[in-house]
C-alpha cells in the first residue's frame, strides 16, 4: 500500500483505536487483544491504530511493542490497514517505526512528546527523521506543547513525501484554518480532541472528515 493510498483510506470512514490487553501479571495478552480486534471488525473501520494513545503506547516497553503490532497485523490479515503509534526519543521512535514497517504496518502515527517544550526546529527534525526512516505513510499529531506551525508543516510536507496526514488535538480553529490554507489537499486531516462533538461541525466545514 502506497502512502497516497493510505491517505485516501484514512479520510473515507471510521477509524479504530483499540485499547491494549494485558493479563493480571501486567503482560501483553495477545489472545485477548486478537479477540478484541475480531470483535471490532464488523463495525466497518477503514483503518486500525495499534499501540496508539488509547492503546497506551506510553506504557509499553520495547519488547511488548512488536508483539502488539504483529498481533494486529496477523489478526486483521489484510482486511484493514494497521497504523502503528511511534514516539519517545528520536532513535527509539525510528527503531519502532522500522520494526512496525517490517512487521507489515501500513502507516505510522507520530505521537507527541509529553510535557516537553521542544523547539520548533527540534520537533521538525524529530518528525523528519522518523519519516525518512521508512517508506510507509506517516501522520503527525499536533498536541500538548509539541506543536508544529503551518510553515514548518509545509516544509515537512515538501521534504517528506510519505507524510500524508495531520491529526489535531489542540482545538485551535484559527491554527487549523491556517494549516488547511497552506497544505490544502496535501494532507488528510484527522480530529483528535477529547471533546470532539463540540468542534465537529466547525472541523467538518474546514475539511476534517474523521475523528480519531
Secondary structure, 3 states (H helix, E strand, C coil): CCHHHHHHHHCCCEEECCCCCECCCCCECHHHHHHHHHHHHCCCEEEEEECCCCCCHHHCCHHHHHHHHHHHHHHHCCCCEEEEEECCCHHHHHHHHHHHHHHCCCEEEECCCCCCCCCHHHHHHHHHHHHHCCCCEEEEEEECCECCCHHHHHHHHHHCCCEEEEEECCCCHHHHHHHHHHHHHHCEEEECCCCHHHHHHHHHHHCCCEEC
